[in-house]
């Protein structure tokens, strides 16, 4: 139970960094690492067989899509910061 609370609070704190904008690249990077770690722990479809593997593969692909979106978040943030700095 404590692990779920920590995970939830960490994810919300990191998401606040992304929403705030100033540290969007840092928050998105932490969420990318967090999301990548969940794939082998929760959706290891390559170790499964049959219908279970078929159900878990799209979930892991969904995580990869989220990671791509997080990377895309950092691009406008970087451009905005670069324009303000120079």
C-alpha positions in Angstrom: 0.0 0.0 0.0 2.8 2.4 0.8 4.5 1.8 -2.6 1.3 2.8 -4.5 1.1 6.0 -2.4 4.7 6.8 -3.2 4.3 6.0 -6.9 1.2 8.2 -7.1 2.7 11.1 -5.2 5.9 10.9 -7.3 4.0 10.8 -10.6 1.8 13.8 -9.5 4.8 15.8 -8.4 6.6 15.1 -11.7 3.5 15.9 -13.7 3.4 19.3 -11.9 6.9 20.0 -13.2 5.7 19.3 -16.7 2.6 21.4 -16.3 4.5 24.3 -14.8 6.6 24.5 -17.9 9.9 25.8 -16.4 11.1 22.3 -15.7 9.1 20.5 -18.3 12.1 18.8 -19.8 13.2 17.5 -16.4 9.7 16.3 -15.4 9.2 14.7 -18.8 12.5 13.0 -18.6 11.7 11.6 -15.2 8.3 10.3 -16.4 10.0 8.7 -19.4 12.3 6.8 -17.1 9.5 5.9 -14.8 7.3 4.7 -17.8 10.2 2.7 -19.3 10.7 0.9 -16.0 7.0 -0.2 -15.9 7.2 -2.0 -19.2 9.4 -5.0 -18.1 7.8 -5.1 -14.6 4.2 -5.0 -15.6 3.9 -5.8 -19.3 6.6 -8.4 -20.0 4.6 -9.9 -22.9 7.8 -11.5 -24.3 7.9 -13.9 -21.3 4.2 -14.9 -21.7 2.3 -17.2 -24.0 -1.1 -17.2 -25.6 -3.9 -14.8 -25.0 -2.1 -13.1 -22.1 0.8 -12.1 -24.3 -1.5 -10.8 -26.9 -3.3 -8.6 -24.3 -0.1 -7.3 -22.8 1.7 -6.3 -26.0 -0.6 -3.4 -26.8 -0.3 -2.1 -23.3 3.5 -2.0 -23.6 3.2 -0.3 -27.0 0.8 2.2 -25.4 3.6 3.1 -22.9 6.0 3.7 -25.8 3.4 6.0 -27.3 3.2 7.9 -24.0 7.0 8.2 -23.9 6.9 9.7 -27.4 4.4 12.2 -26.3 6.5 13.2 -23.3 9.5 13.7 -25.6 7.3 15.8 -27.8 6.4 18.0 -24.8 10.0 18.9 -24.3 10.6 20.3 -27.8 8.3 23.4 -27.5 9.5 24.0 -23.9 13.1 24.1 -25.2 12.3 26.4 -28.1 10.4 28.8 -25.7 13.3 28.8 -23.2 15.8 29.4 -26.0 13.9 32.4 -27.4 13.6 34.0 -24.0 17.3 33.5 -23.3 18.6 34.9 -26.5 
